[in-house]
Amino acid sequence: MPHRLPENLPRPGDPARASLGLERWRERARDSANGELAAFAVALAEDRAGRALLESIFGYSPFLTNCLLSDGDVLPAVLAQGPQPVLEELRRFVNASAATEKDTGRLMQVLRQA
């Protein structure tokens, strides 16, 4: 796997939730119209270290689980580049949106999505 995966991850706090999250991750990959993202998702779930990462996230954090399942593009970027560049890109996006968006409700939506 060409991505940087953390080592020594904790076992899932809730194994049932981790298993369900992994199942949903695989379903999302099967249903994805983005072939590259689907291939990444399948490869990560099949890789021992990748599966451990997913199970740890899914088994501890419903919030992060929902984030990964709704926006799968973030994880490949974080694993390839590290978190700091991804956060910087996100910060630039939020700042650009804040500078141009006049509708407060729409800006709040952008911030929640970010």
Order of alpha helices (4+ residues) and beta strands (2+ residues): alpha-alpha-alpha-alpha-alpha-alpha-alpha
